[in-house]
Amino acid sequence: MLAQEFGPERDQAMAGPLGLFVTVFLVVVTIFLIRGMNKHVRRLNERVAREAAAAEAAARPAEDDTPRT
């Protein structure tokens, strides 16, 4: 049986500097996106906690003003 030739030769199949550049670029962009989303989520969590505390503080005096019998 004859071996089938499939694809380019090994020395022609190397990715080269363009492949390295694209890979490094995608990794750097992914890192910046993750950092940006972490900052956004952290600020969002702080804002939600502040709003919940303000709502709780606003609800407390209304409960304390009710007359008890």
C-alpha positions, -999 to +999 in steps of 0.1 A: +000+000+000+011+035-007+011+061+020-012+089+013+002+124+012-020+146+033-013+183+039+018+204+034+053+192+044+064+198+080+087+227+072+059+245+053+034+240+081+050+262+107+029+290+120+055+317+119+057+351+135+022+362+123+006+333+142+026+342+173+016+378+171-021+369+167-020+345+197-002+370+219-026+398+208-056+376+217-042+367+251-035+404+259-069+415+248-085+387+269-066+398+300-077+434+296-113+424+291-112+402+322-097+430+342-122+455+330-152+432+337-138+425+372-136+463+379-172+468+366-186+439+387-168+451+418-183+486+414-217+472+406-216+451+438-206+481+459-235+501+444-260+474+450-248+471+486-251+509+492-286+510+477-297+480+498-283+497+529-301+529+520-334+511+514-331+492+547-323+524+566-353+541+549-376+513+558-365+510+595-379+544+607-412+536+591-414+504+611-404+521+643-431+548+640-460+524+642-477+525+675-477+494+696-508+484+716 
